[in-house]
């Protein structure tokens, strides 16, 4: 269960985007959201997920550009039931900035997966 705050709309919107992007005629995607410790880095998250997806192909560039939202996808290259996994890593806004609002001392990770999703 995630802590409550003004940031919840941002996290909910990103979760909804992942769900919508992965939805297709082969079923409903599975999407989960996790609160991560504040010291968690993008490289830790990306390498942790990639380590579970042996033989899968990374889709696009997954470099950390220091943005509040960073994402990466992997595709399983099978003929009949290909799957796609997408992760989105959310960080708090800079304090005092235009997008600054109450955000807990956490980063958030959204993980979605779906059968037959296009790359």
C-alpha positions as CSV (number, residue, x, y, z in Angstrom):
1,X,0.0,0.0,0.0
2,X,1.3,3.4,-1.0
3,X,1.4,6.4,1.4
4,X,-1.2,9.1,0.6
5,X,-0.4,12.6,-0.6
6,X,-0.7,15.1,-3.4
7,X,1.7,13.1,-5.5
8,X,-0.8,10.3,-5.9
9,X,-2.4,11.8,-9.0
10,X,1.0,11.8,-10.7
11,X,1.7,8.1,-9.8
12,X,-1.9,7.1,-10.7
13,X,-1.6,8.8,-14.1
14,X,1.7,7.1,-14.9
15,X,0.2,3.7,-13.8
16,X,-2.8,4.4,-16.1
17,X,-0.5,5.3,-19.0
18,X,1.4,2.0,-18.7
19,X,-1.9,0.0,-18.5
20,X,-3.3,1.8,-21.6
21,X,-0.1,1.4,-23.6
22,X,0.1,-2.3,-22.9
23,X,-3.6,-3.2,-23.3
24,X,-4.3,-5.2,-26.5
25,X,-6.5,-8.0,-27.9
26,X,-4.6,-10.7,-26.1
27,X,-5.6,-9.7,-22.6
28,X,-5.4,-7.2,-19.9
29,X,-2.0,-6.1,-18.8
30,X,-0.7,-6.6,-15.2
31,X,0.5,-3.3,-13.7
32,X,1.8,-2.8,-10.2
33,X,3.2,0.2,-8.3
34,X,5.8,0.1,-5.6
35,X,7.1,2.8,-3.2
36,X,10.9,2.6,-3.2
37,X,13.4,3.9,-0.7
38,X,14.7,7.5,-1.5
39,X,18.2,6.3,-2.1
40,X,17.1,3.9,-4.9
41,X,18.7,4.7,-8.2
42,X,17.5,4.2,-11.7
43,X,20.5,1.9,-12.4
44,X,19.6,-0.3,-9.5
45,X,16.0,-0.6,-10.7
46,X,16.8,-1.1,-14.3
47,X,19.5,-3.7,-13.7
48,X,17.3,-5.6,-11.2
49,X,14.4,-5.9,-13.6
50,X,16.7,-6.7,-16.6
51,X,18.4,-9.4,-14.6
52,X,15.0,-11.2,-14.3
53,X,14.4,-11.1,-18.1
54,X,17.2,-13.3,-19.4
55,X,17.1,-13.5,-23.2
56,X,14.7,-10.5,-23.6
57,X,15.6,-7.6,-25.9
58,X,15.8,-4.1,-24.5
59,X,13.6,-1.7,-26.5
60,X,15.2,1.7,-27.1
61,X,17.5,3.7,-24.9
62,X,17.1,3.3,-21.2
63,X,19.7,5.9,-20.1
64,X,19.0,8.0,-17.1
65,X,18.7,11.6,-18.2
66,X,18.1,12.9,-14.7
67,X,14.4,13.5,-15.4
68,X,11.6,13.0,-12.8
69,X,10.3,10.1,-15.0
70,X,12.5,7.5,-16.6
71,X,11.3,4.4,-18.4
72,X,12.5,1.3,-20.1
73,X,10.9,-1.7,-21.9
74,X,11.9,-5.2,-22.7
75,X,10.4,-7.5,-25.4
76,X,10.5,-11.3,-25.3
77,X,11.3,-12.4,-28.9
78,X,8.9,-15.3,-29.3
79,X,6.8,-16.1,-32.3
80,X,3.4,-16.9,-30.9
81,X,3.0,-15.1,-27.6
82,X,5.5,-12.3,-27.4
83,X,5.4,-10.3,-24.1
84,X,6.5,-6.8,-23.2
85,X,7.6,-5.5,-19.8
86,X,7.7,-1.7,-19.2
87,X,9.0,0.0,-16.1
88,X,8.6,3.7,-15.1
89,X,10.7,5.2,-12.3
90,X,9.3,8.3,-10.7
91,X,11.3,10.8,-8.6
92,X,10.1,13.8,-6.5
93,X,10.3,17.2,-8.1
94,X,13.0,19.6,-7.0
95,X,12.1,21.5,-3.8
96,X,10.6,24.9,-4.6
97,X,10.2,24.3,-8.3
98,X,7.1,24.9,-10.4
99,X,6.2,21.2,-10.1
100,X,7.0,21.0,-6.4
101,X,4.3,19.7,-4.2
102,X,4.0,17.4,-1.2
103,X,5.9,14.2,-2.2
104,X,6.9,11.5,0.4
105,X,10.5,10.6,0.9
106,X,10.2,7.9,-1.7
107,X,10.7,7.1,-5.3
108,X,8.0,5.1,-7.1
109,X,8.3,2.2,-9.6
110,X,5.5,1.2,-12.0
111,X,5.9,-2.2,-13.6
112,X,3.6,-3.4,-16.4
113,X,3.6,-6.6,-18.5
114,X,1.4,-7.9,-21.2
115,X,1.2,-10.7,-23.8
116,X,1.2,-9.7,-27.4
117,X,2.0,-6.0,-26.7
118,X,3.7,-4.2,-29.6
119,X,7.2,-2.8,-29.1
